Amino acid sequence: MSNTTNNRETMGFQAEVKQLLQLMIHSLYSNREIFLRELISNAADASDKLRFEALHNAALFENDSELNIRIGYDKTARTLTISDNGIGMSRDEVINNLGTIAKSGTREFFSRLSGDQQKDANLIGQFGVGFYSAFIVAEKVTVTTRRAGEKSDQGVRWESDGGGEFAIEMVDKVSRGTEIVLHLREGQDDLLSGQKIRSIIRKYSDHIVQPILMKKEEWKDGAQQVLDEDETVNKAFALWARAKNEIKDEEYKEFYKHVGHDFEDPLAWTHARVEGRQEYTQLLYIPSRAPFDMWERDAIHGVKLYVRRVFIMDDAEQLMPRYMRFVRGVVDSSDLPLNVSREILQESKDIEAIRSGCTKKVLGLLEDLAKNEPEKYAKFWGEFGRVLKEGIGEDHANKDKIAGLLRLASTHADTNEETASLSDYVSRMKEGQDKIYYITADSFNAAKNSPHLEVFRKKGIEVLLFSDRVDEWVVSNLFEFEGKQLVSVAKGGLDLGKLEDEAEKKEQENVANELKDLTDKITVSLGDRVKEVRVTHRLTDSPACLVADEHDMSANLARLLKSAGQKAPTSKPILEINPKHPVVLRLKTEENKFDDWVSVLFDQALLAEGGQLDDPASFVKRVNQLMLEMSGN
């Protein structure tokens, strides 16, 4: 909805913007200084984008290639002004960037807000604070902007009080770039001080590459006077280009918040200069929390590419593998051409080497955390473990390293919060055990309570419990660890190797022979619902279970593919029956209701493994009839 008067048009904010504005003002007020960091960060990005576009069109500089950010204040008008001579915005860009939140996953983000100011502040930080943080301190915000390369009479002015609407109009603007004027709220007078503003800039934005300029000030006759001369407030030097021993941890953290558009400190980082065939500097961060859109396929990657300290592009996905999309930071190359394009990146051997080097550096950082700071690594795993698992299938060269970083639930612990490494599993293997056993299911409880685990519990053999969707991808690509084969307890015949003695094996053969007539009869009853019926020795309490043939797709993977709208190869399960269970023993003598008992047995086994019945109503009817018969009615 909009209302137009002459050149001025009033528009309504997107509903999510209204909600974010209210939450931001109330939840982040105690951290109000971040508004300046966010606006300066946006101005720096605008300068970076201009420099990149000007590589292909130098006319965009409009005879002014000295990029900078200016901060000023007016005590009388009670305004604070942030301006840049970066790329600027067109009218459509103003509406899209300042009137809407064009991020996938926005609805899910808002559904996670709880009303708790402290928790919501952290969530808002994950979402990205950005331009709207201006309303933490301002009762009205005016933005005047012109996109580089457009005519001088094509400026745009945007204005809002942070309520439900904003006004937009076309204005004359001679210079390119963006000017933001904050009309401060009551109680924000301390921001009308050069000393205060300088302290905020040095605290949060000292690392910004572009010079941040303010008018010089001096004390004269007991009063502070503003001079008509600029000074650079920040260091205006690429932080990653400085020696590590010159950089304080706080500087690393503040730079992360700029480059990662995050509210919280990073969990860890690695900073190195690589020399050799390729020369480049890498400053890579691991966030403390996963971004809200981690699982959105269109979400941007987090590594910026620079060439000789000149910004080239954002979200350069070629610099990190997809399973490391949580990494934030910068890579600055000395060898790549300044006019490098995405197409060149895709074909560049130099980029392949940089990508490989960055990947190994991050894996090394994670290994160091896992070894020396296990609490930090546990936090990392809780946030990013499912993403890292993707690397098992994507990154063959580093598969062993990634496998060593996995943290998995197992029958050794009671909850899925208690995880251990594959090395931990191997160290706990029983004498004579030569395989790593696992089960996949669609939930932790389904895996933990699966009937397939019964004999393993009886013998005290640990089984890994895989319940993430990505775990089927993991086990289809990870076949062994430290020379020990990974084996599904729900596929193929049960082979416990040396964990079974010869007497047990002989007894199993005898029982299978004794019940051959019964298994043949059940096979005929079930028809094409099963590939085979056989006696099992993996069950101690349950009457039956379904297993996949050794080379068939697991039932869990088939269900996952079906739920994703993909076709799965058709394969029939194997029904295994427990020769000692009362229900199975009854089948040996049952005549009248044999087919009903067998159908219920099969359907129960299907439900126990997480499957769905084709005809639930018939199952319920059979169970009720059998219950009535057993009760004598």
MARZABA-976828 format. One line per field, with one value per residue (C-alpha): y, x, z. Coordinates in Angstrom, 1 decimal. Last residue first. Layout:
% MARZABA-976828
c2 <- [Y  ...] $
c1 <- [X  ...] $
c3 <- [Z  ...] $
//
This chain:
% MARZABA-976828
c2 <- [-63.1  -65.6  -62.9  -64.3  -64.0  -60.4  -59.5  -61.2  -59.3  -56.0  -56.6  -57.5  -54.4  -52.1  -53.5  -53.2  -49.5  -48.8  -49.9  -49.0  -49.0  -46.5  -47.3  -46.3  -49.5  -50.6  -49.8  -52.3  -55.0  -54.4  -54.7  -58.0  -59.6  -58.3  -59.8  -63.1  -63.3  -62.6  -65.2  -67.9  -67.2  -70.6  -72.8  -71.8  -74.5  -73.2  -69.6  -69.8  -70.2  -67.0  -65.1  -66.6  -65.4  -68.0  -68.4  -64.6  -64.0  -62.1  -60.6  -59.6  -56.4  -55.9  -53.5  -50.8  -48.2  -44.8  -42.1  -38.5  -36.3  -35.4  -37.6  -40.5  -40.0  -40.0  -43.1  -45.0  -43.8  -45.2  -48.5  -49.0  -49.4  -53.0  -54.5  -56.4  -57.1  -54.8  -55.9  -56.2  -57.3  -60.0  -61.2  -58.6  -59.4  -61.1  -60.3  -60.4  -64.2  -64.2  -67.1  -66.4  -65.0  -63.7  -61.1  -59.8  -58.2  -60.4  -63.3  -62.7  -66.0  -68.0  -66.6  -67.4  -71.0  -71.3  -69.7  -72.3  -75.3  -74.1  -73.8  -76.8  -76.0  -72.4  -73.7  -76.1  -73.4  -71.1  -73.8  -74.3  -70.6  -70.4  -73.4  -72.0  -68.8  -65.5  -62.2  -63.6  -62.7  -60.9  -61.5  -60.7  -61.3  -58.2  -54.8  -53.5  -53.7  -51.6  -52.2  -49.8  -51.6  -51.1  -50.1  -46.8  -45.9  -47.8  -47.5  -43.8  -42.8  -44.4  -44.1  -40.3  -39.7  -41.8  -39.5  -36.3  -36.8  -36.9  -40.1  -42.1  -44.2  -45.9  -49.3  -50.5  -54.3  -55.3  -58.8  -58.5  -54.9  -56.0  -58.8  -56.3  -53.6  -54.5  -54.1  -50.3  -48.3  -46.1  -45.6  -44.6  -42.5  -40.6  -39.9  -40.9  -44.0  -45.3  -48.1  -48.6  -51.2  -50.6  -54.0  -56.0  -57.1  -59.8  -58.0  -55.5  -52.1  -49.1  -47.6  -47.9  -45.9  -43.2  -43.0  -42.7  -39.6  -39.3  -37.8  -37.2  -34.8  -37.7  -39.1  -42.3  -43.0  -46.0  -46.9  -44.3  -40.6  -39.3  -36.6  -36.5  -34.8  -37.9  -38.6  -35.1  -35.9  -39.2  -37.7  -34.9  -35.9  -37.3  -34.0  -34.2  -37.5  -37.1  -33.3  -33.4  -34.3  -30.8  -29.4  -31.7  -30.8  -27.0  -25.7  -28.6  -29.5  -26.0  -26.0  -29.4  -28.0  -25.1  -27.5  -29.8  -27.0  -28.7  -31.7  -30.8  -27.2  -28.1  -30.5  -27.7  -25.3  -28.0  -28.5  -24.8  -24.7  -27.7  -26.1  -22.8  -24.5  -26.6  -23.5  -21.5  -24.3  -24.6  -20.8  -20.9  -23.6  -21.2  -22.5  -21.6  -18.4  -17.2  -17.6  -15.7  -12.9  -11.7  -8.1  -7.5  -10.5  -13.2  -13.4  -11.4  -13.0  -11.7  -14.2  -12.9  -14.2  -16.3  -20.1  -21.6  -22.7  -25.3  -28.2  -26.1  -26.2  -22.8  -20.3  -21.1  -19.8  -16.2  -14.7  -11.2  -10.1  -8.2  -6.0  -4.5  -5.5  -7.0  -9.1  -9.5  -12.3  -12.3  -15.6  -16.0  -18.0  -16.6  -18.5  -19.9  -23.5  -22.5  -24.8  -22.3  -19.6  -18.8  -18.4  -21.1  -19.8  -19.1  -18.3  -20.0  -17.4  -17.3  -14.7  -15.9  -14.2  -15.1  -16.1  -18.9  -21.1  -20.5  -18.2  -18.5  -15.8  -17.0  -16.0  -18.7  -18.0  -19.3  -19.1  -15.7  -12.9  -12.2  -9.7  -11.0  -9.3  -11.7  -9.2  -6.5  -8.8  -10.6  -7.4  -6.7  -10.1  -9.8  -6.3  -7.6  -10.4  -7.9  -7.6  -6.7  -10.3  -11.4  -9.1  -6.7  -7.6  -9.2  -5.9  -4.0  -0.4  2.5  3.0  4.8  8.5  10.0  13.8  16.5  20.3  23.1  23.0  22.1  24.0  22.7  25.3  26.4  29.3  27.0  23.2  21.6  19.5  18.0  17.3  13.6  11.1  7.3  6.1  3.0  -0.3  -0.6  -2.2  0.7  0.0  -1.2  0.4  3.1  4.1  4.1  6.2  8.7  9.2  9.8  12.4  14.1  14.6  14.6  10.9  11.9  13.6  10.3  10.8  12.1  10.4  11.4  12.5  10.3  11.5  8.9  10.1  7.7  7.6  9.7  13.5  16.0  14.9  16.3  14.7  11.9  10.9  8.1  8.1  5.2  3.5  1.3  3.0  3.5  7.3  7.1  8.9  7.9  10.4  9.4  11.1  11.2  14.8  14.2  11.5  7.9  6.5  5.8  5.4  8.4  8.5  10.5  8.6  10.3  8.5  9.6  8.8  7.7  5.7  2.1  3.3  3.2  -0.6  -0.9  -0.6  -3.9  -6.1  -9.5  -12.6  -14.0  -10.8  -10.8  -14.2  -13.0  -10.1  -12.4  -14.4  -11.3  -9.7  -12.9  -12.5  -15.9  -15.3  -18.6  -17.9  -14.8  -16.7  -19.3  -16.4  -14.9  -18.2  -16.6  -13.1  -10.1  -8.1  -5.2  -1.4  -0.4  -2.7  -3.3  0.3  1.9  -0.6  0.4  4.1  3.6  3.1  4.4  2.7  4.4  8.1  7.6  9.5  9.1  12.1  12.5  15.0  17.0  20.1  22.3  19.7  18.9  15.8  14.5  11.2  10.8  7.5  7.4  6.4  8.4  7.5  10.8  11.6  10.1  6.8  5.0  6.0  3.2  0.6  -3.0  -2.4  0.2  -2.5  -3.8  -0.4  0.5  -2.7  -2.1  1.4  0.2  -2.4  0.2  2.3  -0.8  -1.4  2.2  1.8  -1.4  -0.1  3.1  1.1  -1.1  1.6  0.7  -2.5  -1.9  -1.0  -4.3  -6.0  -3.0  -1.1  -4.3  -6.1  -3.2  -2.7  -6.4  -6.7  -3.7  -5.1  -8.5  -6.9  -5.3  -1.6  0.5  3.1  6.9  8.6  12.1  13.5  15.2  13.3  9.5  7.0  3.4  0.0] $
c1 <- [-14.9  -12.2  -9.7  -7.3  -10.0  -10.8  -7.1  -6.8  -9.8  -8.5  -5.0  -6.5  -8.7  -5.8  -3.7  -6.5  -7.0  -3.2  -3.1  0.2  1.9  4.7  8.3  10.2  12.0  9.5  6.6  7.8  8.4  4.9  3.5  5.3  4.1  0.6  0.6  2.0  -0.7  -3.5  -2.1  -2.0  -5.5  -7.0  -3.9  -1.5  0.8  4.2  2.8  2.5  6.2  6.7  4.3  6.0  9.5  12.3  12.8  13.0  11.9  13.8  11.9  14.1  13.0  12.0  13.8  12.5  15.2  14.2  12.5  12.8  10.1  12.2  10.0  10.6  14.4  14.3  12.1  14.5  17.4  15.7  14.9  18.5  19.4  20.2  23.7  23.6  19.9  17.8  16.6  13.1  12.5  10.6  9.4  11.1  12.9  16.3  16.7  20.0  19.8  17.4  15.5  14.8  12.1  13.2  12.5  9.4  6.1  5.9  4.2  3.6  1.9  4.3  7.3  5.6  5.2  8.9  9.9  7.8  9.1  12.7  12.2  14.3  17.0  17.3  17.5  20.4  22.3  22.0  23.1  26.3  27.1  26.6  28.9  31.5  31.9  30.4  32.4  35.0  32.9  29.7  28.2  24.5  23.3  22.7  21.6  20.1  23.3  25.1  28.8  31.7  35.0  37.9  41.3  41.5  38.0  36.2  33.5  32.6  30.8  27.4  27.7  28.0  25.2  22.9  24.0  22.8  19.2  20.5  19.7  22.9  23.3  26.7  26.6  28.6  28.7  27.7  26.7  23.0  23.0  24.3  21.7  19.0  20.2  18.2  15.0  15.5  15.1  18.2  17.7  14.0  14.9  17.6  15.3  14.9  17.0  20.5  22.3  26.0  28.6  32.4  34.0  37.0  35.7  37.9  38.3  35.5  35.8  36.1  39.2  37.6  34.5  36.7  38.6  35.2  34.6  32.1  28.7  26.6  23.8  22.2  21.2  21.8  25.5  27.4  24.6  26.0  25.8  28.5  31.1  32.9  36.3  38.3  36.0  36.8  40.5  39.9  37.7  40.2  41.1  37.6  35.9  32.2  31.1  32.6  32.4  28.6  29.3  30.7  27.2  25.6  28.3  27.8  26.1  26.4  29.7  31.1  29.9  31.5  34.7  34.7  34.3  37.0  39.6  43.0  42.3  39.0  40.0  43.3  41.5  39.1  41.9  43.6  40.4  40.2  43.7  43.2  40.2  42.0  45.0  42.7  40.7  43.9  45.3  42.0  42.0  45.5  44.3  41.7  38.6  35.8  37.6  37.8  34.1  33.5  35.6  39.2  39.8  42.5  44.4  45.3  48.8  48.9  45.8  43.8  41.4  38.8  36.6  33.6  33.4  29.8  29.8  32.4  30.4  30.3  34.0  35.8  37.3  35.0  32.0  33.2  30.5  31.7  33.8  36.9  38.0  41.4  43.9  46.3  43.5  40.6  38.1  35.4  34.5  31.0  28.9  25.5  22.3  20.6  20.6  18.9  20.2  22.4  19.7  19.5  23.3  25.0  26.4  29.9  31.2  34.4  36.7  39.2  42.0  43.9  46.8  47.9  51.0  50.7  53.6  55.2  54.0  51.0  50.3  48.2  45.3  43.1  40.0  37.9  34.4  33.7  32.3  28.6  26.5  27.4  27.8  30.6  33.1  32.2  31.7  34.9  36.8  35.6  36.8  40.2  40.7  39.6  42.2  44.9  46.9  50.6  51.7  49.7  51.6  49.2  47.8  44.7  43.8  43.8  44.8  42.5  43.8  40.6  39.9  41.3  41.4  39.5  40.0  37.4  37.8  35.2  35.6  35.5  35.1  37.3  38.8  39.8  39.7  40.3  38.4  39.3  36.4  35.8  37.0  36.8  39.5  38.5  40.0  37.8  39.9  39.2  35.5  34.2  36.3  38.1  34.7  33.0  35.8  35.7  31.9  32.3  35.1  33.3  30.2  26.6  26.4  26.2  22.9  21.1  18.5  15.8  16.0  18.5  17.6  20.0  21.1  22.3  24.2  24.8  27.1  27.4  27.7  25.4  22.2  18.9  15.8  13.4  11.0  10.5  8.4  8.5  5.7  4.8  6.8  10.6  10.3  11.0  12.7  14.1  15.5  16.6  19.1  18.6  19.4  23.1  22.6  23.5  27.0  27.3  23.9  22.6  21.6  19.8  18.7  16.8  16.2  13.7  13.5  17.1  19.1  17.9  16.4  19.8  19.9  17.7  20.7  22.3  21.5  22.1  20.0  22.5  22.6  18.8  19.0  21.5  19.2  16.3  17.9  18.6  15.2  13.2  10.1  10.8  11.9  12.2  9.1  10.8  13.7  11.4  9.6  12.9  14.2  15.1  16.3  14.9  14.0  12.0  11.8  15.4  17.1  14.3  12.9  16.3  17.4  14.4  15.2  18.9  21.5  25.0  28.3  30.6  31.1  30.1  28.1  27.2  25.4  24.4  21.6  20.5  19.8  21.7  24.3  25.1  27.2  29.6  31.0  32.6  33.5  36.1  36.9  39.5  38.5  36.7  36.7  33.2  34.4  31.8  33.7  36.2  33.8  35.2  37.4  34.8  32.4  34.8  35.8  32.1  31.3  34.1  32.9  29.3  30.7  32.5  29.3  27.5  30.2  30.0  26.2  26.6  29.4  27.4  24.3  26.5  26.6  23.1  24.0  21.7  19.0  19.3  16.1  13.7  14.7  15.6  12.4  10.3  12.3  12.3  8.5  8.0  10.5  8.8  5.5  7.1  7.1  4.3  4.9  4.5  5.4  6.8  7.0  3.6  1.8  1.7  0.2  1.4  0.0] $
c3 <- [23.2  24.6  25.4  22.8  20.1  21.1  20.9  17.5  16.2  17.5  16.0  12.6  12.6  13.5  10.7  8.2  9.2  8.8  5.2  3.5  6.9  7.5  8.4  11.5  12.2  14.9  12.5  9.9  12.5  13.8  10.2  9.6  12.9  12.3  8.8  10.2  12.8  10.3  7.9  10.7  11.9  11.6  11.8  14.6  15.9  14.8  14.8  18.6  19.0  16.9  19.3  22.3  21.3  21.3  17.5  17.0  13.4  10.6  7.8  4.8  3.1  -0.6  -2.8  -5.2  -6.0  -4.4  -6.4  -5.1  -3.6  -0.6  1.6  -0.8  -0.6  3.2  3.3  1.0  3.2  6.3  4.6  3.8  0.1  -0.9  -1.1  2.3  2.1  4.2  7.6  9.1  12.7  14.6  17.9  20.0  23.3  22.4  18.8  16.7  16.5  13.6  11.8  8.2  5.9  2.4  -0.2  1.5  0.6  -2.5  -0.7  3.0  3.5  1.3  3.2  6.5  5.4  4.4  7.7  9.5  7.6  8.1  11.9  12.9  10.3  11.6  15.2  14.3  12.5  15.5  17.9  15.8  15.8  19.5  20.1  17.8  19.9  19.0  19.5  17.2  14.2  15.2  11.7  11.5  7.9  5.7  6.8  10.1  12.3  9.7  9.5  9.5  8.8  11.2  9.7  11.6  10.3  7.6  5.0  5.1  2.0  2.3  6.1  5.9  3.3  5.5  8.3  6.6  7.7  11.3  13.4  13.5  16.7  16.9  18.5  21.6  22.2  25.7  24.7  25.6  24.4  21.0  20.9  21.3  19.0  16.0  18.1  17.7  20.9  20.5  16.8  17.1  20.1  18.2  15.3  11.6  11.9  11.1  13.0  13.6  14.3  14.1  13.2  14.5  17.9  19.5  22.7  23.1  21.4  23.9  22.2  18.8  20.0  21.5  18.1  16.4  18.5  21.3  21.9  25.0  23.8  22.0  25.4  27.4  26.6  25.4  23.1  20.7  19.8  17.4  17.3  14.0  13.9  13.1  10.2  8.9  8.9  7.2  4.5  3.7  0.1  -0.5  0.2  -0.7  0.9  4.3  3.9  4.5  8.1  8.7  8.1  10.7  13.2  12.8  15.9  18.4  17.0  17.5  21.1  21.7  20.2  22.6  25.5  24.1  24.0  23.5  21.3  19.7  19.3  17.7  15.3  14.4  13.7  11.5  9.6  9.1  7.8  5.6  3.9  3.4  1.7  -0.6  -1.5  -2.2  -4.4  -6.3  -6.7  -8.2  -10.6  -11.9  -13.8  -11.4  -10.4  -14.0  -14.3  -11.0  -12.4  -11.8  -12.8  -10.3  -11.6  -9.0  -7.5  -4.3  -2.9  0.1  1.6  4.0  6.8  7.7  7.8  8.1  4.5  5.3  3.8  0.6  0.1  0.6  -1.8  -4.7  -2.7  -3.0  -0.8  -1.5  -4.4  -5.5  -2.6  -3.2  -0.5  -3.1  -4.5  -2.0  -1.8  0.9  2.7  4.1  1.7  0.8  1.5  -1.6  -0.4  2.9  5.6  7.4  7.2  10.9  11.1  13.2  16.4  17.8  14.4  13.0  11.5  8.7  8.1  5.1  3.4  -0.1  -2.1  -4.5  -5.6  -2.2  0.6  2.8  5.4  8.3  10.6  12.2  14.2  17.0  18.5  17.0  19.2  19.0  17.0  13.5  10.1  9.5  8.1  10.6  13.6  12.7  12.6  16.1  17.3  15.7  17.2  20.7  20.4  19.9  16.6  16.5  17.1  14.1  11.7  9.8  6.4  7.9  9.6  6.4  7.3  8.0  11.5  12.5  13.2  10.1  10.4  8.5  8.7  9.1  12.9  15.5  18.8  22.3  25.0  27.9  25.9  23.1  23.1  19.8  17.3  13.9  11.6  11.2  8.6  8.6  6.2  4.2  5.4  8.5  11.4  13.9  13.6  16.9  19.7  17.7  16.2  19.5  21.1  18.2  18.7  22.4  21.9  19.1  21.3  20.2  21.0  24.7  23.9  23.5  26.2  23.9  20.5  17.9  14.4  12.5  9.1  6.6  3.5  0.6  -2.4  -5.6  -5.5  -7.0  -5.4  -6.6  -5.1  -5.9  -3.1  -0.5  2.6  5.2  7.0  10.0  12.7  12.5  12.1  8.4  5.5  2.1  -0.3  -3.8  -6.1  -9.9  -10.6  -10.8  -13.5  -12.6  -12.8  -9.1  -7.4  -5.6  -1.9  0.8  3.9  6.7  10.0  12.7  16.4  16.4  19.0  18.5  15.2  13.6  14.2  11.1  8.8  9.8  12.7  11.1  11.8  14.2  16.1  16.2  17.8  20.4  21.3  21.4  24.2  26.2  25.6  26.4  24.1  22.6  19.1  17.2  15.0  13.8  12.3  10.7  8.8  7.7  6.3  3.0  3.3  1.4  4.5  3.1  3.2  3.4  0.9  -1.6  -1.5  -1.7  -4.4  -6.5  -6.1  -7.0  -4.4  -3.6  -4.8  -2.3  -1.5  2.2  4.7  8.4  10.1  13.7  14.4  17.5  15.3  17.7  18.6  14.9  14.3  11.7  10.4  7.0  5.2  2.5  -1.0  -3.0  -6.5  -7.3  -11.1  -11.4  -9.9  -11.9  -15.1  -14.3  -15.6  -15.3  -12.2  -11.2  -10.2  -7.6  -6.2  -6.0  -4.2  -1.7  -1.0  -0.4  2.0  3.9  4.2  5.5  8.1  9.2  9.6  11.6  13.9  14.5  15.5  17.8  20.4  21.5  23.3  26.2  23.6  21.8  22.9  22.9  19.8  18.0  18.8  17.6  14.4  13.7  13.9  11.6  9.2  9.2  8.1  5.1  5.7  4.2  1.6  1.4  -1.9  -2.3  -5.9  -5.8  -3.0  -3.4  -1.0  -0.9  0.0] $
//
